Amino acid sequence: MQTAIHITDAEFETTVLKSTTPVVVDFWAPWCTPCKMIAPVLEKLAAEYGDKLIIAKVNTDENPEWAMKYGVQGIPTLLFVAHGKVVDHQVGAANASAIQARVDKLLRVAVGA
Protein backbone atom coordinates (compact mmCIF):
# COMPACT_ATOMS: atom_id res chain seq x y z
CA MET A 1 0.00 0.00 0.00
CA GLN A 2 1.37 3.38 -1.03
CA THR A 3 1.35 6.36 1.31
CA ALA A 4 2.11 10.03 0.84
CA ILE A 5 5.81 10.81 1.05
CA HIS A 6 7.40 13.81 2.73
CA ILE A 7 10.06 15.46 0.59
CA THR A 8 12.52 18.29 1.10
CA ASP A 9 13.55 21.08 -1.22
CA ALA A 10 16.66 19.04 -2.09
CA GLU A 11 14.50 16.07 -3.18
CA PHE A 12 11.91 18.08 -5.13
CA GLU A 13 13.55 18.08 -8.55
CA THR A 14 14.24 14.34 -8.57
CA THR A 15 11.00 13.23 -6.91
CA VAL A 16 8.63 15.60 -8.70
CA LEU A 17 10.08 17.14 -11.84
CA LYS A 18 11.99 14.10 -13.08
CA SER A 19 9.36 11.54 -12.10
CA THR A 20 7.90 9.33 -14.80
CA THR A 21 4.90 8.83 -12.51
CA PRO A 22 2.33 11.66 -12.12
CA VAL A 23 2.77 13.60 -8.88
CA VAL A 24 0.44 15.56 -6.64
CA VAL A 25 2.51 18.02 -4.61
CA ASP A 26 0.92 19.14 -1.35
CA PHE A 27 2.46 22.36 -0.01
CA TRP A 28 1.38 22.39 3.63
CA ALA A 29 2.39 23.37 7.19
CA PRO A 30 1.75 21.64 10.53
CA TRP A 31 -0.24 24.60 11.91
CA CYS A 32 -2.58 24.79 8.89
CA THR A 33 -6.08 23.50 9.71
CA PRO A 34 -7.22 23.17 6.06
CA CYS A 35 -4.01 21.21 5.39
CA LYS A 36 -4.98 18.79 8.15
CA MET A 37 -8.46 18.49 6.63
CA ILE A 38 -7.20 17.29 3.23
CA ALA A 39 -4.36 15.09 4.55
CA PRO A 40 -6.60 11.99 4.99
CA VAL A 41 -7.98 12.49 1.46
CA LEU A 42 -4.44 12.53 0.04
CA GLU A 43 -3.46 9.45 2.05
CA LYS A 44 -6.52 7.61 0.75
CA LEU A 45 -5.70 8.57 -2.84
CA ALA A 46 -2.10 7.41 -2.38
CA ALA A 47 -3.38 4.03 -1.20
CA GLU A 48 -6.06 3.74 -3.91
CA TYR A 49 -3.89 4.67 -6.87
CA GLY A 50 -0.81 2.76 -5.72
CA ASP A 51 2.13 2.99 -8.09
CA LYS A 52 0.13 5.05 -10.66
CA LEU A 53 0.51 8.21 -8.54
CA ILE A 54 2.91 9.86 -6.10
CA ILE A 55 1.61 12.15 -3.37
CA ALA A 56 4.53 14.33 -2.28
CA LYS A 57 4.11 16.53 0.77
CA VAL A 58 6.32 19.62 1.20
CA ASN A 59 6.32 21.31 4.61
CA THR A 60 6.64 24.97 3.60
CA ASP A 61 7.91 26.02 7.05
CA GLU A 62 10.94 23.74 6.68
CA ASN A 63 11.24 23.75 2.86
CA PRO A 64 10.21 27.12 1.37
CA GLU A 65 12.34 27.08 -1.81
CA TRP A 66 9.99 25.37 -4.27
CA ALA A 67 6.91 26.98 -2.77
CA MET A 68 8.49 30.37 -3.52
CA LYS A 69 9.51 29.26 -7.03
CA TYR A 70 5.91 28.28 -7.78
CA GLY A 71 4.47 31.42 -6.20
CA VAL A 72 2.59 29.59 -3.46
CA GLN A 73 0.90 32.25 -1.34
CA GLY A 74 -1.71 30.18 0.46
CA ILE A 75 -1.73 26.67 1.83
CA PRO A 76 -2.70 24.06 1.22
CA THR A 77 -1.72 24.38 -2.41
CA LEU A 78 -1.79 21.25 -4.54
CA LEU A 79 0.18 21.05 -7.79
CA PHE A 80 -0.70 18.31 -10.24
CA VAL A 81 2.47 17.45 -12.18
CA ALA A 82 2.91 15.24 -15.24
CA HIS A 83 6.17 14.89 -17.17
CA GLY A 84 7.76 17.65 -15.07
CA LYS A 85 5.05 20.21 -15.89
CA VAL A 86 2.29 21.58 -13.68
CA VAL A 87 -0.96 20.70 -15.45
CA ASP A 88 -3.39 21.82 -12.74
CA HIS A 89 -3.43 23.33 -9.26
CA GLN A 90 -5.76 23.76 -6.30
CA VAL A 91 -5.42 26.45 -3.64
CA GLY A 92 -7.19 25.85 -0.35
CA ALA A 93 -9.06 22.87 0.97
CA ALA A 94 -11.36 20.95 -1.35
CA ASN A 95 -13.61 17.98 -0.80
CA ALA A 96 -12.51 14.46 -1.64
CA SER A 97 -14.47 14.21 -4.89
CA ALA A 98 -13.01 17.48 -6.22
CA ILE A 99 -9.46 16.37 -5.47
CA GLN A 100 -10.09 12.93 -6.95
CA ALA A 101 -11.47 14.53 -10.14
CA ARG A 102 -8.26 16.53 -10.50
CA VAL A 103 -6.19 13.38 -9.92
CA ASP A 104 -8.16 11.53 -12.58
CA LYS A 105 -7.56 14.44 -14.98
CA LEU A 106 -3.85 14.35 -14.12
CA LEU A 107 -3.66 10.63 -14.92
CA ARG A 108 -5.41 11.18 -18.27
CA VAL A 109 -2.96 13.97 -19.15
CA ALA A 110 -0.02 11.80 -18.11
CA VAL A 111 -0.96 9.03 -20.56
CA GLY A 112 -1.87 11.51 -23.30
CA ALA A 113 -5.59 10.72 -23.32
C-alpha positions as CSV (number, residue, x, y, z in Angstrom):
1,M,0.0,0.0,0.0
2,Q,1.4,3.4,-1.0
3,T,1.4,6.4,1.3
4,A,2.1,10.0,0.8
5,I,5.8,10.8,1.1
6,H,7.4,13.8,2.7
7,I,10.1,15.5,0.6
8,T,12.5,18.3,1.1
9,D,13.6,21.1,-1.2
10,A,16.7,19.0,-2.1
11,E,14.5,16.1,-3.2
12,F,11.9,18.1,-5.1
13,E,13.6,18.1,-8.6
14,T,14.2,14.3,-8.6
15,T,11.0,13.2,-6.9
16,V,8.6,15.6,-8.7
17,L,10.1,17.1,-11.8
18,K,12.0,14.1,-13.1
19,S,9.4,11.5,-12.1
20,T,7.9,9.3,-14.8
21,T,4.9,8.8,-12.5
22,P,2.3,11.7,-12.1
23,V,2.8,13.6,-8.9
24,V,0.4,15.6,-6.6
25,V,2.5,18.0,-4.6
26,D,0.9,19.1,-1.3
27,F,2.5,22.4,0.0
28,W,1.4,22.4,3.6
29,A,2.4,23.4,7.2
30,P,1.8,21.6,10.5
31,W,-0.2,24.6,11.9
32,C,-2.6,24.8,8.9
33,T,-6.1,23.5,9.7
34,P,-7.2,23.2,6.1
35,C,-4.0,21.2,5.4
36,K,-5.0,18.8,8.2
37,M,-8.5,18.5,6.6
38,I,-7.2,17.3,3.2
39,A,-4.4,15.1,4.6
40,P,-6.6,12.0,5.0
41,V,-8.0,12.5,1.5
42,L,-4.4,12.5,0.0
43,E,-3.5,9.4,2.0
44,K,-6.5,7.6,0.8
45,L,-5.7,8.6,-2.8
46,A,-2.1,7.4,-2.4
47,A,-3.4,4.0,-1.2
48,E,-6.1,3.7,-3.9
49,Y,-3.9,4.7,-6.9
50,G,-0.8,2.8,-5.7
51,D,2.1,3.0,-8.1
52,K,0.1,5.0,-10.7
53,L,0.5,8.2,-8.5
54,I,2.9,9.9,-6.1
55,I,1.6,12.1,-3.4
56,A,4.5,14.3,-2.3
57,K,4.1,16.5,0.8
58,V,6.3,19.6,1.2
59,N,6.3,21.3,4.6
60,T,6.6,25.0,3.6
61,D,7.9,26.0,7.0
62,E,10.9,23.7,6.7
63,N,11.2,23.8,2.9
64,P,10.2,27.1,1.4
65,E,12.3,27.1,-1.8
66,W,10.0,25.4,-4.3
67,A,6.9,27.0,-2.8
68,M,8.5,30.4,-3.5
69,K,9.5,29.3,-7.0
70,Y,5.9,28.3,-7.8
71,G,4.5,31.4,-6.2
72,V,2.6,29.6,-3.5
73,Q,0.9,32.3,-1.3
74,G,-1.7,30.2,0.5
75,I,-1.7,26.7,1.8
76,P,-2.7,24.1,1.2
77,T,-1.7,24.4,-2.4
78,L,-1.8,21.3,-4.5
79,L,0.2,21.1,-7.8
80,F,-0.7,18.3,-10.2
81,V,2.5,17.5,-12.2
82,A,2.9,15.2,-15.2
83,H,6.2,14.9,-17.2
84,G,7.8,17.6,-15.1
85,K,5.0,20.2,-15.9
86,V,2.3,21.6,-13.7
87,V,-1.0,20.7,-15.5
88,D,-3.4,21.8,-12.7
89,H,-3.4,23.3,-9.3
90,Q,-5.8,23.8,-6.3
91,V,-5.4,26.4,-3.6
92,G,-7.2,25.9,-0.3
93,A,-9.1,22.9,1.0
94,A,-11.4,21.0,-1.3
95,N,-13.6,18.0,-0.8
96,A,-12.5,14.5,-1.6
97,S,-14.5,14.2,-4.9
98,A,-13.0,17.5,-6.2
99,I,-9.5,16.4,-5.5
100,Q,-10.1,12.9,-6.9
101,A,-11.5,14.5,-10.1
102,R,-8.3,16.5,-10.5
103,V,-6.2,13.4,-9.9
104,D,-8.2,11.5,-12.6
105,K,-7.6,14.4,-15.0
106,L,-3.8,14.3,-14.1
107,L,-3.7,10.6,-14.9
108,R,-5.4,11.2,-18.3
109,V,-3.0,14.0,-19.2
110,A,0.0,11.8,-18.1
111,V,-1.0,9.0,-20.6
112,G,-1.9,11.5,-23.3
113,A,-5.6,10.7,-23.3
